[in-house]
Amino acid sequence: MILMALNEKLLKIFEEYCAKRGIEGREKEEKLKKLEEYASRYIYEPGEAIGIIAAQSISEPATQMTMRSYTLASQSDRLSKVTQGLPRLIEIFDARKTFEKNMIIYLKPEYNEKEKAKEVAIRIKAQKISDIIKSDSVNLIDLRIELELERESEKEDVKKVILKYLKSCDVSFRENRVFVKPAKDDVKNLRKIRNKILKLHINGIKGIEDVVVVKEEDDWVLQTVGTNMKKLLQVKEVDIKRIRSNDVHQVYEILGVEAARHVILHEAKETLDEQGLDIDNRHLMLLADTMTFDGEVKAVGRYGVSGKKSSVLAKANFEETKKHLINASFYGETDALDGVIENILVGQIAPIGTGMVELTIDMNKMRDALKKK
C-alpha cells in the first residue's frame, strides 16, 4: 500500500531512479518502503498550524545556540571578521543593511589559475589615496597639503581624483610629491581636507575593501571584505552564475526577490549548520517566503511582517499595543478574526486543526443510533 505522502511526482522520480540503476524486484520494494517511511515523517495534518511549528523549530534551537558573537577565522576559511551564531540570525531575520558584508567570487574556467586569480584580486580591490602614498603632511608655512607618492606615474590620477571632489583648490607637482593648496587656507580647514583626500577612491571597485585568493577543491576563489555585486558582474573573468554575496538588499536590487529569498535561506541554513543545529529546510523556507512573498524584503518585526498584518489584534499583540488600538479606533478599522492570535485573544476557537470545521450534532438521531446497538 502506497502512502499518501508519495504523490505522482515522487513516484515518477523513484521509478526513474530505479530504471537508471537497474533496481528491480525485492530491492525495489525495500527502497520504496524506506521512501514511504521517510516521506511519512514529513506529512502534516490538514489545518496544522505550520507557522507556529516553524517558529518553534527555529527559535528553540537558536536559544541554545553557542553565544559566540564574533570570530576571526583563518584566511583559509573566511577573510573578514564574520558575525556568527544568534547575532547573525538576528541580522538575517531583521533584514539589516549594516553588518559585516562579504562575497565569494568564482572565476571562469579559463581564468581558474592561481596567478590569474591574484591579478583579478589586485585589480578589483579598492584603493584609496592613503594606500598609494609613502607619507602625508600639512605645511603650516605655505598652508598646503603635501603627499609623497610611492610611484611618480600615479600623480596625474591623483590630481584628477582630487580636482573631481575638491573644486576650489590648486594641485601642483615636484617629482613624486603632490601639493594641494585649498582656497580656504586656515589650519583647521587644511586638516579636514587632508583627511578627506586620504579617503578618496582612486583604483579598483568601490566597496571591496580587501580580497584574498584561496583554493577550494579545484577552484581558485576570491573572498572579499565588502560587496559591490553590480560592478563585479561586469568583470569579464568572474563566473556570474556562481558569485555569492551575504548582502540580501544588494542581491534584491540587482537580481530580484527570488535571489534575495535564496540568500536569506542559504545564510540562515549556513549559520545554523556552523553551530551544529539540524533544522528542517522547510521551516526556513517558510520564513524566507514570508519575508519576500509580496515582492520586497521585509524584516520579521514591528516594521516588517508583524507590523503589516491585516489583523488589528494580531498587530497589537506583538508590539506597540496602544498605538495599534488607537489607530484602529480612529480610522474605524474592523478585525475579521480570521487568524490564530486574534481568536485566542477573544476566547474563541482558533481556525486551526479541528477548529477549521463546524459540526452540528442531531442528539435525537444519536440516541436512536445508540438504542439500535
CORBELLIN-V397946 format. One record per pair of residues at least 12 apart in sequence whose ideal C-beta (glycine too) atoms are under 6 Angstrom apart, sorted by sequence separation. I is the first residue (numbers start at 0). GAP is how many residues later the second one is. D is the distance in whole Angstrom. If there is no record, write none. Layout:
i=I gap=GAP d=D
i=I gap=GAP d=D
//
This chain:
i=158 gap=12 d=5
i=247 gap=12 d=5
i=250 gap=12 d=5
i=305 gap=12 d=5
i=339 gap=12 d=6
i=70 gap=13 d=6
i=134 gap=13 d=5
i=168 gap=13 d=5
i=210 gap=13 d=5
i=132 gap=14 d=5
i=133 gap=14 d=4
i=167 gap=15 d=4
i=209 gap=15 d=4
i=247 gap=15 d=5
i=268 gap=15 d=6
i=289 gap=15 d=6
i=67 gap=16 d=6
i=132 gap=16 d=6
i=133 gap=16 d=6
i=207 gap=16 d=5
i=208 gap=16 d=5
i=228 gap=16 d=5
i=247 gap=16 d=6
i=267 gap=16 d=5
i=311 gap=16 d=4
i=67 gap=17 d=5
i=82 gap=17 d=6
i=208 gap=17 d=4
i=301 gap=17 d=5
i=68 gap=18 d=5
i=81 gap=18 d=6
i=131 gap=18 d=6
i=154 gap=18 d=5
i=207 gap=18 d=5
i=226 gap=18 d=5
i=65 gap=19 d=6
i=206 gap=19 d=5
i=264 gap=19 d=6
i=64 gap=20 d=5
i=79 gap=20 d=6
i=157 gap=20 d=6
i=206 gap=20 d=6
i=207 gap=20 d=6
i=226 gap=20 d=5
i=64 gap=21 d=5
i=206 gap=21 d=4
i=228 gap=21 d=5
i=245 gap=21 d=6
i=311 gap=21 d=5
i=79 gap=22 d=5
i=131 gap=22 d=6
i=312 gap=22 d=5
i=154 gap=23 d=6
i=204 gap=23 d=5
i=226 gap=23 d=6
i=264 gap=23 d=4
i=311 gap=23 d=5
i=61 gap=24 d=6
i=151 gap=24 d=4
i=229 gap=24 d=6
i=263 gap=24 d=4
i=310 gap=24 d=5
i=316 gap=24 d=5
i=228 gap=25 d=5
i=313 gap=25 d=6
i=204 gap=26 d=5
i=61 gap=27 d=6
i=148 gap=27 d=5
i=260 gap=27 d=5
i=313 gap=27 d=5
i=310 gap=28 d=5
i=313 gap=28 d=5
i=147 gap=29 d=5
i=312 gap=29 d=4
i=146 gap=31 d=4
i=260 gap=31 d=4
i=310 gap=31 d=5
i=259 gap=32 d=6
i=312 gap=32 d=5
i=2 gap=33 d=5
i=5 gap=33 d=6
i=145 gap=33 d=6
i=4 gap=34 d=4
i=4 gap=35 d=5
i=143 gap=35 d=5
i=144 gap=35 d=4
i=164 gap=35 d=6
i=256 gap=35 d=5
i=2 gap=37 d=5
i=143 gap=37 d=4
i=259 gap=37 d=5
i=4 gap=38 d=5
i=256 gap=38 d=5
i=160 gap=39 d=5
i=160 gap=41 d=5
i=142 gap=42 d=4
i=251 gap=45 d=5
i=144 gap=49 d=5
i=247 gap=49 d=6
i=137 gap=52 d=5
i=137 gap=56 d=6
i=128 gap=68 d=6
i=129 gap=68 d=4
i=128 gap=69 d=6
i=127 gap=71 d=6
i=128 gap=71 d=5
i=128 gap=73 d=6
i=126 gap=75 d=5
i=126 gap=76 d=4
i=126 gap=77 d=5
i=125 gap=78 d=4
i=124 gap=79 d=5
i=125 gap=79 d=6
i=123 gap=80 d=6
i=125 gap=80 d=6
i=123 gap=81 d=5
i=125 gap=82 d=5
i=124 gap=83 d=6
i=123 gap=84 d=5
i=124 gap=86 d=5
i=120 gap=90 d=4
i=120 gap=92 d=5
i=117 gap=95 d=6
i=116 gap=96 d=5
i=120 gap=101 d=5
i=116 gap=103 d=4
i=113 gap=106 d=6
i=111 gap=108 d=6
i=105 gap=113 d=6
i=105 gap=115 d=6
i=104 gap=117 d=4
i=119 gap=117 d=5
i=103 gap=119 d=6
i=102 gap=121 d=5
i=101 gap=122 d=6
i=101 gap=123 d=6
i=102 gap=124 d=5
i=100 gap=125 d=6
i=100 gap=126 d=5
i=110 gap=126 d=4
i=106 gap=130 d=5
i=107 gap=131 d=5
i=106 gap=132 d=6
i=78 gap=133 d=5
i=104 gap=133 d=6
i=105 gap=133 d=4
i=105 gap=136 d=4
i=74 gap=137 d=5
i=75 gap=138 d=6
i=104 gap=138 d=6
i=103 gap=140 d=4
i=102 gap=142 d=5
i=78 gap=144 d=4
i=101 gap=144 d=6
i=79 gap=145 d=4
i=78 gap=146 d=6
i=100 gap=146 d=5
i=96 gap=152 d=6
i=91 gap=175 d=5
i=91 gap=176 d=5
i=88 gap=182 d=6
i=87 gap=183 d=5
i=83 gap=190 d=6
i=84 gap=190 d=6
i=94 gap=202 d=5
i=94 gap=204 d=4
i=93 gap=205 d=5
i=92 gap=207 d=5
i=65 gap=209 d=6
i=64 gap=210 d=5
i=60 gap=216 d=4
i=56 gap=222 d=6
i=57 gap=225 d=6
i=56 gap=226 d=5
i=53 gap=229 d=4
i=53 gap=232 d=5
i=48 gap=303 d=5
i=46 gap=305 d=5
i=46 gap=306 d=5
i=46 gap=309 d=4
//
